[in-house]
Amino acid sequence: MSKPVLGLDHVSVSFPVYHGGSRSLKKSLLSRGSAGRIARDADDRITIDALRDVSFSLDSGDRLALIGSNGAGKTTLLRVMAGIYEPMAGAVTVHGRISPMFDIGLGIDGDLSGYDNIRLRGLLLGLSSSEIDRLLPDIAEFTELGDYLDMPVRTYSSGMTLRLTFAVATCFEPEILLMDEWILAGDAHFMDKAQTRIDSFVQKASALVLASHNLDVCRRWCNKGLWLQRGEVRSFGEIASVIESYQAAAI
Amino acid sequence: MPMIARGQKHGHLRLAIQDVIDGAALWRLWGKLGWNDILQRYRRSLLGPLWLTASMAIMVLALGVVYAKILKIALHDFMPFLCVGLLIWGLVSSVLTEAGSLFTGAESYIKQIRLPYSVYVYRFIWAKVIIFAHNFVIYFGIVVYFQMWPGFIVLSTIPGFLLVTLNGLFTSLYLGMISARFRDVPQIVASVVQIVFFLTPIMWKPELLGGHSVLMTLNPFYHLVEVVRAPLLGQEPSAINYIAVILVTGANFLLAAAFFVRFRARISYWV
């Protein structure tokens, strides 16, 4: 039995609601079924319990699918694993480098050239200059943008921009890969080439956590499932049985 | 090495120190982001960032000529004083008034990717230093035009400037944090900064206060300006100037450290 690469131990996260009129917001949200619970903290502030007492661990090679309705806490859980939100209670333990892929367009500057944007994105991903230089030909080749890479990204079509961001986002070898569903939601628009690339990219990762509404994708890519409801774990285990209980509850 | 993020009750100090060190190591990133912040504003304009220099030069010229007349001081005496004062004040006031959007402005980054929070602070101060450097060209113009040679005392500008920058780093850190939580703070800071500008001897010479110079001694901004301005004008800052600046730096450090250690993990919840 190998050491877990990612472990969550009784993790809870709640968001304070600072906006004025939060009391009426509370009323309007209370009737919502699936989202996090609305509560009050010690100082009588309104808070939303986004995650409550979440515990599980992943071993090397595990591919976890997060399933649950909108507002169940999937994105919050991904961000906790990425270290963006440090939990209010509990602990997150990570062995290895976390590679979040939430917004691949982050930091794209329309006035910089394609090459400069690749360098900037590389730095944001935590790559060193020499690593970026090494990966640059591969990225440039994949985008098929040729001389356009010397032009400002502002002049690109949206499809060209997507090729650029996608190529950079998948250029390195991820260890623990966290993905929100966007990349699969865009399936139809991606070329076959992109599909192959993302497949091999995911294969290279030592662990994967994927938040998706698409149960087919979850079945195809993942071996484990975690069903979140209102910020709590409803079930965790083999993907087939988790999906089965999720679908049973939905009917 | 395993990365462990515990509940927010543990290891605050260690995590805060780690954040500051990791952030500094990412100098390539914040160096680039800081530059981009400036270039973005002036892209496709003919002068580029030199617009900063041009508009500052015009302001110095106009105010210098008018106020030298009003205050009945010789131009060669007043102009260098005003120029250097405005340059430093430009740095100080832009740091104070814009620190409020330091974290809130980087919301998209903070929510999508884990970077040390100190990266945003370094990036902010770096951009301000670059702007200062552009404006500083005017100083050389003044030196040449009025044929003043400040002597070797000018070298003590360097420690003075470093102290001012350090204060900017500390202040923007806690102002950025407070402003992320309480969105009224930037407005308050902006109005206070404006008042302080008139209370600090920049547009007027300290001698004009006559017997009331204690009013200046109590103004920390006077000392901050003076440790940079005096050597650039060929004078030596007084010991009181240095002591005051060091005290202010210490206080700012403690405030920044207290806020950062205690509330660092809350920033992503606040923005």
HADDOCK unambig.tbl for C-alpha pairs under 7 A between the chains (distance, minus, plus):
assign (segid A and resid 15 and name CA) (segid B and resid 269 and name CA) 6.70 0.50 0.50
assign (segid A and resid 82 and name CA) (segid B and resid 114 and name CA) 6.69 0.50 0.50
assign (segid A and resid 83 and name CA) (segid B and resid 114 and name CA) 6.05 0.50 0.50
assign (segid A and resid 84 and name CA) (segid B and resid 111 and name CA) 6.45 0.50 0.50
assign (segid A and resid 84 and name CA) (segid B and resid 113 and name CA) 6.62 0.50 0.50
assign (segid A and resid 84 and name CA) (segid B and resid 114 and name CA) 5.25 0.50 0.50
assign (segid A and resid 84 and name CA) (segid B and resid 268 and name CA) 6.74 0.50 0.50
assign (segid A and resid 85 and name CA) (segid B and resid 268 and name CA) 6.21 0.50 0.50
assign (segid A and resid 86 and name CA) (segid B and resid 5 and name CA) 6.26 0.50 0.50
assign (segid A and resid 86 and name CA) (segid B and resid 7 and name CA) 6.99 0.50 0.50
assign (segid A and resid 86 and name CA) (segid B and resid 8 and name CA) 6.98 0.50 0.50
assign (segid A and resid 86 and name CA) (segid B and resid 265 and name CA) 5.99 0.50 0.50
assign (segid A and resid 87 and name CA) (segid B and resid 6 and name CA) 6.80 0.50 0.50
assign (segid A and resid 87 and name CA) (segid B and resid 7 and name CA) 5.21 0.50 0.50
assign (segid A and resid 87 and name CA) (segid B and resid 8 and name CA) 6.50 0.50 0.50
assign (segid A and resid 88 and name CA) (segid B and resid 7 and name CA) 4.99 0.50 0.50
assign (segid A and resid 88 and name CA) (segid B and resid 8 and name CA) 5.28 0.50 0.50
assign (segid A and resid 89 and name CA) (segid B and resid 7 and name CA) 4.02 0.50 0.50
assign (segid A and resid 89 and name CA) (segid B and resid 8 and name CA) 6.46 0.50 0.50
assign (segid A and resid 90 and name CA) (segid B and resid 6 and name CA) 5.98 0.50 0.50
assign (segid A and resid 90 and name CA) (segid B and resid 7 and name CA) 4.86 0.50 0.50
assign (segid A and resid 91 and name CA) (segid B and resid 4 and name CA) 6.98 0.50 0.50
assign (segid A and resid 91 and name CA) (segid B and resid 5 and name CA) 5.64 0.50 0.50
assign (segid A and resid 91 and name CA) (segid B and resid 6 and name CA) 4.06 0.50 0.50
assign (segid A and resid 91 and name CA) (segid B and resid 7 and name CA) 5.61 0.50 0.50
assign (segid A and resid 92 and name CA) (segid B and resid 4 and name CA) 5.62 0.50 0.50
assign (segid A and resid 92 and name CA) (segid B and resid 5 and name CA) 5.05 0.50 0.50
assign (segid A and resid 92 and name CA) (segid B and resid 6 and name CA) 6.13 0.50 0.50
assign (segid A and resid 93 and name CA) (segid B and resid 2 and name CA) 6.80 0.50 0.50
assign (segid A and resid 93 and name CA) (segid B and resid 3 and name CA) 5.92 0.50 0.50
assign (segid A and resid 93 and name CA) (segid B and resid 4 and name CA) 4.46 0.50 0.50
assign (segid A and resid 93 and name CA) (segid B and resid 5 and name CA) 6.48 0.50 0.50
assign (segid A and resid 94 and name CA) (segid B and resid 2 and name CA) 5.43 0.50 0.50
assign (segid A and resid 94 and name CA) (segid B and resid 3 and name CA) 5.03 0.50 0.50
assign (segid A and resid 94 and name CA) (segid B and resid 4 and name CA) 6.13 0.50 0.50
assign (segid A and resid 95 and name CA) (segid B and resid 1 and name CA) 6.79 0.50 0.50
assign (segid A and resid 95 and name CA) (segid B and resid 2 and name CA) 4.51 0.50 0.50
assign (segid A and resid 95 and name CA) (segid B and resid 3 and name CA) 6.41 0.50 0.50
assign (segid A and resid 96 and name CA) (segid B and resid 2 and name CA) 6.76 0.50 0.50
assign (segid A and resid 100 and name CA) (segid B and resid 113 and name CA) 6.96 0.50 0.50
assign (segid A and resid 102 and name CA) (segid B and resid 112 and name CA) 6.18 0.50 0.50
assign (segid A and resid 103 and name CA) (segid B and resid 112 and name CA) 6.44 0.50 0.50
assign (segid A and resid 123 and name CA) (segid B and resid 29 and name CA) 5.85 0.50 0.50
assign (segid A and resid 124 and name CA) (segid B and resid 29 and name CA) 7.00 0.50 0.50
